[in-house]
Amino acid sequence: MTNRRQFLALTSGFVATTVASATIPAFAGSKTRSGNFSGRSDHVTTGKTELSSNSVVLESDFSLDGAPDPRVGLGKNGKFDPNADLGALKKLTGKQSYQIGSGINASDYDEVYIWCRKFNVPLGVAKLGN
C-alpha cells in the first residue's frame, strides 16, 4: 500500500509539473499593449483597447457614435493597414473581441483603428503604449 501511495504521489507531481511547464511557452512571448481611443473624422470614439499577439479587445467602456460600415483594424505610425482589417465592428458600445489572423504579426503595429470602409476614413484611433 505504501508503494502505491508513493507511486501516485510521484506520478501526480510529475504530471502536474509536465502540464504546467508545457503551458508556459504559450504565454512566454505574449505582450499585451493598451491604449485609449480618440475620435477622428468628426466622430466620437472613446474607451480602452488591448492588443495581444492573437486578439484585439475593446473594453467595456468602448463607445462609437455610429457610422456606416465600421471595421476594427490595425495600423502603424498614423496609417491604417487594410491588410490588417479584423472585421466588422460587432456593436457600438461595450466589450468585444476580435481575433488576429495567422498572417498578421501584431507586434508590427502600434495602433488600433475603428475604420469606416465605406468612406475610407478613420473613426477612432488608439495609440498603443508598452
C-alpha positions as CSV (number, residue, x, y, z in Angstrom):
1,M,0.0,0.0,0.0
2,T,2.9,2.4,0.8
3,N,4.4,1.8,-2.6
4,R,1.1,2.6,-4.3
5,R,0.8,5.9,-2.4
6,Q,4.4,6.8,-3.2
7,F,3.8,5.9,-6.9
8,L,0.6,8.0,-7.1
9,A,2.3,10.9,-5.3
10,L,5.3,10.8,-7.6
11,T,3.3,10.5,-10.8
12,S,0.8,13.1,-9.8
13,G,3.6,15.6,-9.1
14,F,5.3,14.7,-12.4
15,V,2.1,15.1,-14.4
16,A,1.3,18.5,-12.8
17,T,4.9,19.7,-13.4
18,T,4.8,18.5,-17.0
19,V,1.5,20.1,-17.8
20,A,2.5,23.4,-16.1
21,S,5.8,23.6,-17.9
22,A,4.1,22.7,-21.2
23,T,1.8,25.7,-21.0
24,I,4.4,28.3,-20.0
25,P,5.9,28.7,-23.5
26,A,2.5,29.5,-25.0
27,F,2.3,32.7,-22.8
28,A,6.0,33.4,-22.6
29,G,6.3,35.7,-25.6
30,S,2.9,37.4,-25.5
31,K,2.9,41.0,-24.6
32,T,-0.3,43.0,-24.2
33,R,-0.3,46.6,-25.1
34,S,-3.1,49.0,-24.5
35,G,-4.3,52.5,-25.4
36,N,-7.3,54.8,-25.4
37,F,-9.4,55.7,-28.4
38,S,-9.7,59.3,-29.6
39,G,-12.3,60.2,-32.3
40,R,-11.4,61.1,-35.9
41,S,-13.3,62.4,-38.9
42,D,-15.8,64.3,-36.7
43,H,-16.7,61.1,-34.8
44,V,-16.8,60.4,-31.1
45,T,-14.8,57.2,-30.3
46,T,-13.8,56.6,-26.7
47,G,-12.7,53.8,-24.4
48,K,-9.7,51.5,-23.8
49,T,-8.4,48.7,-26.1
50,E,-5.9,46.0,-25.6
51,L,-3.8,44.3,-28.3
52,S,-2.1,40.9,-27.7
53,S,-0.4,38.6,-30.1
54,N,-3.7,36.9,-31.1
55,S,-6.6,39.4,-30.4
56,V,-7.8,42.9,-30.1
57,V,-10.2,43.6,-27.2
58,L,-12.4,46.7,-27.0
59,E,-13.0,47.1,-23.3
60,S,-16.4,47.7,-21.6
61,D,-16.0,51.5,-21.8
62,F,-15.7,51.4,-25.6
63,S,-18.1,53.6,-27.5
64,L,-18.6,54.8,-31.1
65,D,-21.3,57.4,-32.0
66,G,-22.2,55.5,-35.2
67,A,-21.1,55.3,-38.8
68,P,-21.7,53.2,-41.9
69,D,-19.6,50.1,-42.2
70,P,-17.3,50.5,-39.2
71,R,-14.4,48.0,-39.0
72,V,-11.7,47.1,-36.5
73,G,-8.2,47.0,-37.7
74,L,-4.5,47.8,-37.1
75,G,-2.2,50.5,-38.2
76,K,1.3,51.9,-37.7
77,N,2.6,55.5,-37.4
78,G,-0.7,57.1,-38.2
79,K,-1.6,54.9,-41.2
80,F,-4.3,52.2,-41.3
81,D,-3.3,48.9,-42.9
82,P,-6.2,47.5,-44.9
83,N,-4.4,44.1,-44.8
84,A,-4.9,44.1,-41.0
85,D,-8.7,44.5,-41.1
86,L,-10.1,42.3,-38.3
87,G,-13.7,42.5,-39.3
88,A,-16.9,44.5,-38.9
89,L,-17.5,46.2,-35.5
90,K,-19.9,44.0,-33.6
91,K,-21.6,46.7,-31.7
92,L,-21.3,50.4,-31.0
93,T,-20.6,50.1,-27.2
94,G,-19.2,47.7,-24.8
95,K,-16.7,44.9,-24.5
96,Q,-15.9,42.9,-27.7
97,S,-13.1,40.8,-29.0
98,Y,-11.5,40.3,-32.5
99,Q,-9.1,37.5,-33.5
100,I,-5.9,38.3,-35.3
101,G,-5.4,36.1,-38.3
102,S,-2.3,34.0,-38.7
103,G,-0.9,36.2,-41.5
104,I,-0.9,39.3,-39.3
105,N,2.0,39.9,-36.8
106,A,0.5,42.1,-34.1
107,S,4.0,43.3,-33.0
108,D,4.3,45.1,-36.3
109,Y,1.5,47.6,-35.3
110,D,1.3,50.4,-32.8
111,E,-2.4,51.5,-33.3
112,V,-5.9,50.0,-33.2
113,Y,-8.3,51.6,-35.6
114,I,-12.1,51.9,-35.9
115,W,-12.3,52.4,-39.6
116,C,-15.1,53.4,-42.0
117,R,-14.6,51.2,-45.1
118,K,-17.4,53.0,-47.0
119,F,-15.8,56.4,-46.8
120,N,-12.2,55.2,-46.2
121,V,-11.6,57.3,-43.1
122,P,-10.7,56.6,-39.5
123,L,-13.5,56.9,-36.9
124,G,-11.2,56.4,-34.0
125,V,-7.6,55.6,-33.2
126,A,-5.9,54.2,-30.1
127,K,-2.2,54.7,-29.9
128,L,-0.7,51.7,-28.1
129,G,1.7,52.0,-25.2
130,N,4.0,49.4,-23.7
